[in-house]
Amino acid sequence: MKKFKRFAAAMAAVLLTTCISLAGIPNSKINAAGGNTVTISNTADGHTYKAYQVFAAVLDKTSSDPIFTDIQWGSGVDSAALLAELKGNTLYVLCDTAADVAGVLSTASAEQIDDFAHVVSKHTTSVAIPSVDEGDTYSISGLDDGYYFIKDSSAVTGQDSYTKYILKVTDNMSLIPKSSVPSVIKKVKEDSKFIQDDGYGAGYNDVADYCIGEAVPFKLIGTMPSTLDYYDHYYYKFTDTLGPQFTAPSADGITIMADGKEVAANKFNIHVQVNADTGVISIEIEDIKALKDTSGDLIKVTVDSIITVEFSAVLNSSAEIGLPGQENKVFLTFSNNPNEEYNPVTDKNNPETPGGTDDNNDTPSDQGQTPEDEVIVFTYELDTTKVDGKDTEIKLDGAKFKLKNADENFARVDENGVLTGWDSIGTELVSNEQGLFMVKGLDDDTYWLVETSAPAGYNLLADPIKVVISAATENNQKWSGVPSDALTALSVTAAGNPGTADADTGIAQITVANNKGITLPGTGGIGTTIFYIAGGVIAAGSGVLLVTKKRTEKNEE
């Protein structure tokens, strides 16, 4: 008989566990037969608990310490099938009756009782008493004295998991299910603003901004359920949706770690699939309890283990400028029923593959799904208008610029002004008839506009213009999920002078002025006249000097 680990069983009543004897447990209050009620506290919707009688017995009330006698098989189990499977275990090989089995259980360990519960779950009959949903609680009434297997038999498909119990019923009792599920969070790395580490790694948080064409680092962090030990095999799958605004990495570009040990993609029961069209990445682990590292050595995954997935995706030309930004998210799919006999090798209940023909991609028929966790990435646009320095209403076309970043590289843009990357040459940006040129897909950062050619009749700017785009983003670990809460304002300055900017559109607008050149005189113009006049003055002056000199000489004679 295969081992089944401890199933969820937190309760305020007596639970059949180690050191509790079937022969006698004291009771302070005894209800009449058929008058017992079990109340299960659970506010989650969609559960249907059922009670299956495993052992029927007579409660001896004559003793000060009431005990069960005349133990028989209960109506809730197929006793022949149950006993046949139990006898395959050395503990029960000599058992032929319900009383024999009860005698073994009276001294069994907690793990052995868990094993027993697992076998019982496979051999229940249709004779069961269902629960009644009473809002915050579920109640099962009309139970005779005896031992019952209480099973969560609902088809839970949401954010919850099944539980099950074996317990002695001689009175009204209350149970609190220990239903645990894993969790997943997603983080994005902000590369230019200071972000508190918070244990996720430097810069990783819920909000970031980037240039189009840059690789954006992401991290997925998955935890284990506290009930992991209740499962023989545990299915675990990340589904990450980047969206078309990102170019997804290849499977080889995805790093998977379990407790700091690297796990190989598409090897040792891990399947990684990347849909380049939709930007959906799935990392499927058939059995987290059989997880191996890249060398094939088993990784002992516990309830405290952490699974991390890291990759980078390139923000592409489909990106939204400003709001609503690029929301992207992840969720986990996981085993949620410890009652199910799931085995990744032999299971044929794969809902995604009718008939279960693919043994290497089997999934349990009962699965839960975590809530989605989201992050968001923004990018912005710089619009520059070239104007006359004296009359800004005059827009200048034909001005040529290049945009430089802090790394001394120049922006490359396509015919639509969309940034495609940075290099040592870049693309020349030319103002149109409205004096406008634009660059779409810029990070919150500092840039320099370098004029390479001025419009005809205007002077070339002597120095680059410093442009600062500033985005007010809520870089923390508690983003609300509303894009406008993540990007609250946008501003821009050019050479220290404020421009206009709008967070909704993501557009930052600046104006750059050029002054006309000075007109110098040319041949035949005023310059020649000046020279003529100056020459005449000099000639006249020479004549005066000559006449004066001759008169002086004559007087001396």
C-alpha positions as CSV (number, residue, x, y, z in Angstrom):
1,M,0.0,0.0,0.0
2,K,1.4,3.3,-1.0
3,K,2.1,5.8,1.7
4,F,-0.2,8.8,2.0
5,K,1.2,11.7,4.1
6,R,-0.7,13.5,6.8
7,F,-3.9,14.9,5.5
8,A,-5.4,18.3,6.6
9,A,-6.9,17.8,10.1
10,A,-7.1,20.8,12.4
11,M,-10.1,20.3,14.6
12,A,-11.5,21.1,18.0
13,A,-12.8,17.5,18.4
14,V,-11.2,14.0,18.8
15,L,-9.2,13.0,15.7
16,L,-8.1,9.4,15.1
17,T,-4.3,9.7,15.4
18,T,-1.4,8.1,17.1
19,C,-2.0,6.8,20.6
20,I,-5.8,7.2,20.4
21,S,-7.4,3.8,20.9
22,L,-10.4,2.6,19.1
23,A,-11.3,0.7,22.2
24,G,-12.0,3.5,24.4
25,I,-12.0,7.3,24.5
26,P,-13.8,9.1,27.3
27,N,-16.7,11.3,26.4
28,S,-18.3,13.9,28.7
29,K,-21.5,14.0,26.8
30,I,-23.3,11.3,24.8
31,N,-26.0,12.0,22.2
32,A,-28.7,9.5,21.2
33,A,-27.8,7.3,18.2
34,G,-28.3,9.2,15.0
35,G,-28.3,12.5,16.8
36,N,-24.8,13.6,16.2
37,T,-23.8,16.7,14.1
38,V,-20.4,17.6,12.8
39,T,-19.9,21.3,12.0
40,I,-17.1,22.3,9.6
41,S,-16.0,26.0,9.7
42,N,-15.2,27.1,6.2
43,T,-16.2,30.4,4.6
44,A,-15.0,29.2,1.1
45,D,-17.8,28.5,-1.4
46,G,-18.2,25.4,-3.4
47,H,-17.4,22.6,-0.9
48,T,-19.5,19.6,-0.4
49,Y,-18.4,17.5,2.6
50,K,-19.7,13.9,2.9
51,A,-19.5,11.6,5.9
52,Y,-18.8,7.9,5.2
53,Q,-19.2,5.4,8.1
54,V,-16.1,3.3,8.3
55,F,-16.8,1.4,11.6
56,A,-20.2,0.9,13.2
57,A,-20.1,0.1,16.9
58,V,-22.0,-0.1,20.1
59,L,-21.2,2.6,22.6
60,D,-20.9,1.1,26.1
61,K,-22.1,3.7,28.5
62,T,-21.9,1.6,31.7
63,S,-18.3,2.3,32.3
64,S,-17.1,5.6,33.6
65,D,-14.9,5.6,30.5
66,P,-17.4,4.8,27.7
67,I,-15.9,2.6,25.0
68,F,-16.9,1.1,21.6
69,T,-17.8,-2.6,21.5
70,D,-19.0,-4.9,18.7
71,I,-17.1,-3.2,16.0
72,Q,-18.4,-3.9,12.5
73,W,-17.8,-2.5,9.0
74,G,-19.8,0.7,8.4
75,S,-22.2,1.3,5.6
76,G,-19.9,3.9,4.0
77,V,-17.2,1.6,2.8
78,D,-16.9,-1.4,0.4
79,S,-15.5,-3.7,3.1
80,A,-14.4,-6.5,0.8
81,A,-12.4,-4.2,-1.5
82,L,-11.0,-2.2,1.5
83,L,-9.9,-5.3,3.4
84,A,-8.4,-6.8,0.3
85,E,-6.1,-3.8,-0.3
86,L,-5.3,-3.5,3.4
87,K,-4.1,-7.1,3.5
88,G,-1.4,-6.2,1.0
89,N,0.2,-4.3,3.9
90,T,2.1,-6.4,6.5
91,L,0.3,-4.5,9.2
92,Y,-3.1,-6.0,8.2
93,V,-2.0,-9.3,6.7
94,L,-3.7,-11.2,9.6
95,C,-6.8,-9.1,9.7
96,D,-10.1,-10.7,8.6
97,T,-12.7,-8.5,10.3
98,A,-13.4,-4.9,11.1
99,A,-12.5,-5.5,14.7
100,D,-9.1,-6.9,13.6
101,V,-8.4,-3.8,11.6
102,A,-9.6,-1.6,14.4
103,G,-7.2,-3.4,16.8
104,V,-4.3,-2.6,14.5
105,L,-5.2,1.0,14.2
106,S,-5.5,1.4,18.0
107,T,-1.7,1.2,18.2
108,A,-0.8,2.6,14.8
109,S,1.4,5.7,14.2
110,A,0.0,8.9,12.7
111,E,1.6,8.0,9.4
112,Q,0.0,4.6,9.4
113,I,-3.4,6.1,10.1
114,D,-2.8,8.5,7.2
115,D,-2.1,5.5,5.0
116,F,-5.4,3.9,6.2
117,A,-7.3,7.1,5.4
118,H,-5.9,7.1,1.9
119,V,-7.1,3.5,1.2
120,V,-10.5,4.3,2.7
121,S,-10.9,7.3,0.3
122,K,-10.7,4.9,-2.6
123,H,-13.3,2.4,-1.3
124,T,-16.2,4.5,-0.2
125,T,-19.7,3.6,-1.2
126,S,-22.7,5.8,-2.3
127,V,-24.0,5.6,1.3
128,A,-23.0,8.9,2.7
129,I,-24.5,11.8,4.5
130,P,-23.8,15.1,2.7
131,S,-23.2,18.5,4.4
132,V,-25.5,21.5,4.3
133,D,-24.0,24.9,3.4
134,E,-24.9,27.3,6.1
135,G,-22.8,30.3,5.0
136,D,-19.7,30.3,7.2
137,T,-20.1,26.7,8.1
138,Y,-21.1,23.3,6.7
139,S,-23.0,20.9,8.9
140,I,-23.4,17.1,8.6
141,S,-26.3,15.8,10.8
142,G,-27.9,12.5,11.7
143,L,-24.7,10.6,12.4
144,D,-24.8,7.4,14.4
145,D,-22.1,6.7,16.9
146,G,-19.0,5.3,15.1
147,Y,-15.9,6.2,13.1
148,Y,-16.3,8.2,10.0
149,F,-14.3,9.2,7.0
150,I,-15.3,12.8,6.1
151,K,-14.3,13.8,2.6
152,D,-14.5,17.0,0.7
153,S,-16.1,15.6,-2.4
154,S,-16.8,18.8,-4.3
155,A,-15.2,19.7,-7.6
156,V,-13.1,22.5,-6.2
157,T,-11.5,24.3,-9.1
158,G,-10.8,27.7,-7.6
159,Q,-8.3,29.1,-5.1
160,D,-8.8,26.4,-2.5
161,S,-7.9,22.7,-1.8
162,Y,-9.6,19.6,-0.6
163,T,-9.2,18.2,2.9
164,K,-10.3,14.9,4.6
165,Y,-10.6,13.5,8.1
166,I,-11.1,10.3,10.0
167,L,-12.7,10.9,13.4
168,K,-14.7,9.3,16.2
169,V,-18.3,10.6,16.4
170,T,-20.1,10.1,19.7
171,D,-21.3,13.7,20.1
172,N,-21.7,17.0,18.3
173,M,-18.3,18.3,17.1
174,S,-16.7,21.1,15.2
175,L,-13.8,20.9,12.7
176,I,-11.6,23.6,11.2
177,P,-10.2,22.5,7.8
178,K,-6.5,22.9,7.3
179,S,-6.7,23.8,3.6
180,S,-3.5,25.2,2.3
181,V,-2.5,26.3,-1.2
182,P,0.8,27.6,-2.7
183,S,1.3,31.2,-3.7
184,V,3.1,33.0,-6.5
185,I,4.3,36.6,-7.0
186,K,5.8,38.3,-10.0
187,K,8.4,41.1,-9.9
188,V,10.0,43.3,-12.5
189,K,13.4,45.0,-12.1
190,E,13.6,48.8,-12.2
191,D,17.0,49.7,-13.5
192,S,17.3,53.4,-12.7
193,K,15.4,54.2,-9.5
194,F,16.3,53.1,-6.0
195,I,14.0,50.3,-4.9
196,Q,14.0,48.7,-1.4
197,D,15.2,45.1,-1.8
198,D,12.5,43.5,0.4
199,G,14.1,40.1,-0.2
200,Y,13.3,39.9,-3.9
201,G,16.6,41.2,-5.2
202,A,17.9,44.7,-5.9
203,G,15.5,46.7,-8.0
204,Y,12.7,44.1,-8.1
205,N,9.3,45.4,-7.4
206,D,5.9,45.9,-9.1
207,V,6.6,48.8,-11.4
208,A,9.3,49.8,-13.9
209,D,9.9,51.9,-17.0
210,Y,12.2,51.0,-20.0
211,C,13.1,52.0,-23.5
212,I,11.7,50.0,-26.4
213,G,14.3,47.5,-27.5
214,E,15.6,47.0,-24.0
215,A,15.5,43.6,-22.2
216,V,13.3,43.8,-19.1
217,P,14.2,41.3,-16.3
218,F,11.3,39.5,-14.6
219,K,11.2,37.1,-11.6
220,L,8.5,34.6,-10.5
221,I,8.5,33.4,-6.9
222,G,6.5,30.3,-5.9
223,T,5.9,28.9,-2.5
224,M,4.7,25.4,-1.3
225,P,1.5,24.6,0.6
226,S,1.7,23.7,4.2
227,T,-0.1,20.5,3.3
228,L,2.6,19.3,0.8
229,D,3.4,16.2,2.9
230,Y,-0.2,15.0,2.5
231,Y,0.5,14.3,-1.2
232,D,2.4,11.4,-2.8
233,H,2.8,13.5,-6.0
234,Y,2.3,17.2,-6.4
235,Y,1.7,19.0,-9.7
236,Y,3.0,22.6,-10.0
237,K,2.8,24.9,-13.0
238,F,3.6,28.5,-13.6
239,T,1.7,30.3,-16.4
240,D,3.1,33.7,-17.2
241,T,1.5,36.0,-19.7
242,L,3.8,38.8,-21.0
243,G,1.5,39.9,-23.8
244,P,2.4,41.0,-27.4
245,Q,4.3,44.1,-26.2
246,F,7.2,41.8,-25.1
247,T,9.3,39.5,-27.2
248,A,9.5,36.4,-25.0
249,P,12.7,34.6,-24.4
250,S,13.5,31.1,-25.7
251,A,13.2,28.2,-23.2
252,D,17.0,28.3,-22.9
253,G,16.8,31.8,-21.6
254,I,14.7,30.9,-18.6
255,T,16.4,30.0,-15.3
256,I,14.6,27.8,-12.8
257,M,15.8,27.4,-9.3
258,A,14.6,25.4,-6.3
259,D,16.1,26.4,-3.0
260,G,19.1,27.9,-4.8
261,K,19.7,24.8,-7.0
262,E,19.3,25.1,-10.7
263,V,16.7,22.9,-12.4
264,A,17.0,22.0,-16.1
265,A,14.2,23.1,-18.5
266,N,12.6,20.2,-20.5
267,K,14.4,17.6,-18.5
268,F,13.7,15.5,-15.4
269,N,9.9,16.0,-15.5
270,I,10.0,19.8,-16.2
271,H,8.4,21.1,-19.4
272,V,8.9,24.7,-20.5
273,Q,6.9,26.1,-23.4
274,V,7.1,29.6,-24.9
275,N,4.4,30.9,-27.3
276,A,6.1,33.7,-29.3
277,D,2.8,35.0,-30.7
278,T,1.0,35.5,-27.4
279,G,3.9,35.9,-25.0
280,V,2.7,33.1,-22.8
281,I,5.4,31.1,-20.9
282,S,4.5,27.9,-19.0
283,I,6.8,26.1,-16.7
284,E,5.2,22.8,-15.8
285,I,6.7,20.5,-13.0
286,E,4.9,17.2,-13.2
287,D,5.8,16.3,-9.7
288,I,7.4,18.8,-7.3
289,K,8.3,15.9,-4.9
290,A,10.4,14.3,-7.6
291,L,12.2,17.5,-8.6
292,K,15.8,17.1,-9.7
293,D,18.7,19.5,-10.3
294,T,20.6,19.8,-13.6
295,S,22.8,16.8,-12.6
296,G,19.8,14.6,-12.0
297,D,20.1,14.6,-8.2
298,L,16.9,14.8,-6.2
299,I,16.0,18.1,-4.6
300,K,14.2,17.6,-1.3
301,V,11.3,20.0,-1.6
302,T,9.7,20.9,1.7
303,V,6.8,23.1,2.8
304,D,9.4,25.9,3.2
305,S,10.9,25.5,-0.3
306,I,10.9,28.4,-2.8
307,I,10.8,28.0,-6.6
308,T,12.1,30.9,-8.6
309,V,11.9,31.6,-12.4
310,E,14.0,34.3,-13.9
311,F,14.1,35.6,-17.5
312,S,14.3,38.8,-19.6
313,A,11.9,39.8,-22.3
314,V,12.4,42.6,-24.8
315,L,10.0,45.5,-24.8
316,N,9.0,45.8,-28.5
317,S,7.4,48.3,-30.9
318,S,3.9,47.1,-29.9
319,A,4.4,48.8,-26.5
320,E,1.7,51.3,-25.3
321,I,3.1,54.8,-24.7
322,G,2.2,56.1,-21.2
323,L,-1.0,54.6,-19.7
324,P,-2.2,51.9,-19.5
325,G,1.3,50.6,-19.9
326,Q,2.3,46.9,-20.2
327,E,0.5,44.9,-17.6
328,N,1.7,41.3,-17.4
329,K,0.9,38.6,-14.9
330,V,1.4,35.0,-13.6
331,F,-0.6,32.4,-11.8
332,L,0.0,28.9,-10.5
333,T,-1.9,25.7,-11.2
334,F,-1.4,23.0,-8.5
335,S,-2.7,19.7,-7.1
336,N,-5.5,20.5,-4.7
337,N,-6.9,17.1,-3.8
338,P,-4.9,14.7,-1.5
339,N,-7.7,12.2,-2.0
340,E,-6.9,11.8,-5.7
341,E,-4.6,9.0,-6.8
342,Y,-2.4,11.2,-9.0
343,N,0.7,9.8,-10.5
344,P,2.5,11.8,-13.3
345,V,3.7,8.6,-15.0
346,T,0.5,6.6,-15.0
347,D,-2.3,9.1,-14.6
348,K,-4.7,9.2,-17.4
349,N,-6.9,12.1,-16.2
350,N,-5.2,14.9,-18.1
351,P,-8.1,17.3,-18.9
352,E,-5.9,19.0,-21.5
353,T,-5.2,15.7,-23.4
354,P,-8.3,13.6,-23.8
355,G,-7.5,10.0,-23.2
356,G,-4.3,10.9,-21.4
357,T,-2.1,9.7,-24.3
358,D,0.9,11.8,-23.4
359,D,2.4,10.2,-20.3
360,N,5.0,13.0,-20.1
361,N,2.4,15.7,-19.8
362,D,-0.1,14.3,-17.4
363,T,-1.9,16.5,-14.9
364,P,-4.2,15.7,-12.0
365,S,-7.9,15.9,-12.7
366,D,-8.4,18.1,-9.6
367,Q,-6.4,21.3,-9.8
368,G,-6.5,24.6,-8.0
369,Q,-5.4,28.0,-9.3
370,T,-3.9,30.9,-7.4
371,P,-5.0,34.5,-8.0
372,E,-3.0,36.3,-10.7
373,D,-0.2,38.5,-9.6
374,E,0.7,41.5,-11.9
375,V,3.5,43.9,-12.6
376,I,3.6,46.8,-15.0
377,V,6.1,48.4,-17.3
378,F,5.9,51.9,-18.9
379,T,7.6,53.7,-21.7
380,Y,7.3,57.3,-23.0
381,E,7.5,59.6,-26.1
382,L,9.6,62.8,-26.7
383,D,8.1,65.3,-29.1
384,T,10.4,68.2,-30.2
385,T,9.2,71.2,-32.1
386,K,11.7,73.4,-33.9
387,V,10.8,77.1,-33.9
388,D,12.2,80.6,-34.8
389,G,14.0,82.2,-31.9
390,K,12.2,85.5,-32.3
391,D,8.8,84.3,-33.4
392,T,7.9,80.9,-31.9
393,E,4.8,80.8,-34.1
394,I,7.1,80.1,-37.0
395,K,7.8,76.4,-37.2
396,L,11.1,75.3,-38.9
397,D,11.3,72.3,-41.0
398,G,14.5,70.6,-42.2
399,A,16.3,70.8,-38.8
400,K,18.4,67.7,-38.2
401,F,19.1,66.3,-34.8
402,K,20.4,63.1,-33.1
403,L,19.4,62.0,-29.6
404,K,22.2,60.8,-27.3
405,N,21.9,58.9,-24.1
406,A,24.1,58.8,-21.0
407,D,26.2,56.1,-22.5
408,E,27.2,58.4,-25.4
409,N,25.2,56.3,-27.9
410,F,22.7,57.6,-30.4
411,A,19.1,56.6,-30.8
412,R,18.1,54.5,-33.8
413,V,14.4,55.0,-34.8
414,D,12.2,53.6,-37.6
415,E,10.2,55.6,-40.1
416,N,7.4,56.0,-37.5
417,G,9.8,57.5,-34.9
418,V,9.8,54.3,-32.8
419,L,13.0,53.6,-31.0
420,T,14.8,50.5,-32.2
421,G,18.0,50.7,-30.3
422,W,21.2,52.6,-29.6
423,D,24.6,52.7,-31.3
424,S,27.5,55.0,-32.1
425,I,25.9,56.4,-35.2
426,G,22.1,56.6,-34.6
427,T,19.4,58.0,-36.9
428,E,19.2,61.6,-38.0
429,L,15.9,63.1,-36.8
430,V,14.4,65.7,-39.2
431,S,11.7,68.2,-38.3
432,N,8.7,68.3,-40.6
433,E,6.6,71.2,-41.9
434,Q,5.2,71.6,-38.4
435,G,8.7,71.7,-37.0
436,L,8.1,68.4,-35.3
437,F,10.1,65.2,-34.8
438,M,9.5,62.5,-32.3
439,V,11.1,59.5,-30.6
440,K,8.7,56.9,-29.2
441,G,9.7,54.4,-26.5
442,L,12.0,56.2,-24.1
443,D,12.8,55.4,-20.5
444,D,12.5,58.0,-17.7
445,D,16.1,59.3,-18.1
446,T,18.4,62.1,-19.2
447,Y,19.2,62.6,-22.9
448,W,20.9,65.2,-25.1
449,L,19.7,66.5,-28.4
450,V,22.6,67.2,-30.8
451,E,21.8,69.4,-33.8
452,T,23.6,68.2,-36.9
453,S,22.2,70.6,-39.4
454,A,20.2,73.9,-39.0
455,P,17.4,75.0,-41.3
456,A,18.5,77.3,-44.2
457,G,19.2,80.8,-42.9
458,Y,19.5,79.7,-39.3
459,N,22.6,79.2,-37.1
460,L,23.5,75.7,-35.9
461,L,23.1,75.3,-32.1
462,A,26.6,75.4,-30.6
463,D,25.9,73.0,-27.7
464,P,23.7,69.9,-27.2
465,I,20.4,70.4,-25.3
466,K,20.0,68.5,-22.1
467,V,16.6,66.8,-21.9
468,V,15.3,65.2,-18.7
469,I,12.1,63.0,-18.7
470,S,10.9,62.4,-15.2
471,A,8.1,59.9,-14.4
472,A,6.5,59.7,-11.0
473,T,6.0,55.9,-10.6
474,E,4.9,54.0,-7.5
475,N,7.9,51.6,-7.2
476,N,6.9,49.3,-4.3
477,Q,5.7,45.8,-3.5
478,K,2.0,46.7,-3.1
479,W,0.8,48.1,-6.4
480,S,-3.0,48.1,-6.5
481,G,-3.3,46.7,-10.0
482,V,-4.7,50.0,-11.4
483,P,-2.3,51.4,-14.0
484,S,-3.0,55.0,-13.0
485,D,-1.9,54.2,-9.5
486,A,1.5,53.1,-10.8
487,L,2.2,56.1,-13.1
488,T,0.9,59.3,-11.5
489,A,2.7,62.1,-13.3
490,L,5.1,62.9,-16.1
491,S,7.3,65.9,-16.6
492,V,10.1,67.1,-18.9
493,T,12.7,69.9,-19.1
494,A,15.0,71.1,-22.0
495,A,18.1,73.0,-21.1
496,G,16.5,73.5,-17.7
497,N,13.3,75.0,-19.1
498,P,10.1,73.1,-18.4
499,G,8.2,71.5,-21.3
500,T,4.7,69.9,-21.1
501,A,4.0,66.3,-20.4
502,D,1.0,64.0,-19.9
503,A,1.0,60.7,-18.0
504,D,-2.1,59.4,-19.8
505,T,-0.6,59.8,-23.3
506,G,3.0,59.4,-22.1
507,I,4.1,62.2,-24.3
508,A,6.7,64.8,-23.2
509,Q,6.8,67.9,-25.4
510,I,9.7,70.5,-25.7
511,T,10.4,73.4,-28.0
512,V,13.9,74.2,-29.5
513,A,14.6,77.6,-31.0
514,N,17.0,78.6,-33.7
515,N,18.1,82.1,-34.5
516,K,18.7,83.5,-38.0
517,G,22.2,84.2,-39.1
518,I,23.7,87.8,-39.5
519,T,23.7,89.1,-43.1
520,L,27.2,90.4,-44.1
521,P,27.7,93.0,-47.0
522,G,28.7,91.6,-50.3
523,T,30.5,93.0,-53.6
524,G,28.7,96.0,-55.1
525,G,26.8,96.6,-51.9
526,I,27.3,99.0,-49.1
527,G,30.7,97.6,-48.4
528,T,32.1,98.9,-51.7
529,T,30.6,102.3,-51.1
530,I,32.4,102.5,-47.7
531,F,35.7,101.7,-49.4
532,Y,35.0,104.4,-52.1
533,I,34.2,107.0,-49.5
534,A,37.1,106.1,-47.4
535,G,39.4,106.3,-50.5
536,G,38.0,109.7,-51.5
537,V,38.6,111.0,-48.0
538,I,42.2,109.8,-48.1
539,A,42.8,111.3,-51.6
540,A,41.3,114.7,-50.5
541,G,43.4,114.7,-47.4
542,S,46.5,114.0,-49.6
543,G,45.7,117.0,-51.8
544,V,45.3,119.3,-48.9
545,L,48.7,118.2,-47.5
546,L,50.3,118.8,-50.9
547,V,48.9,122.4,-51.4
548,T,49.9,123.3,-47.8
549,K,53.4,122.0,-48.3
550,K,53.9,124.0,-51.6
551,R,52.7,127.2,-50.0
552,T,55.1,126.7,-47.1
553,E,58.1,126.2,-49.5
554,K,57.2,129.4,-51.5
555,N,57.0,131.6,-48.4
556,E,60.4,130.3,-47.2
557,E,61.9,131.5,-50.5
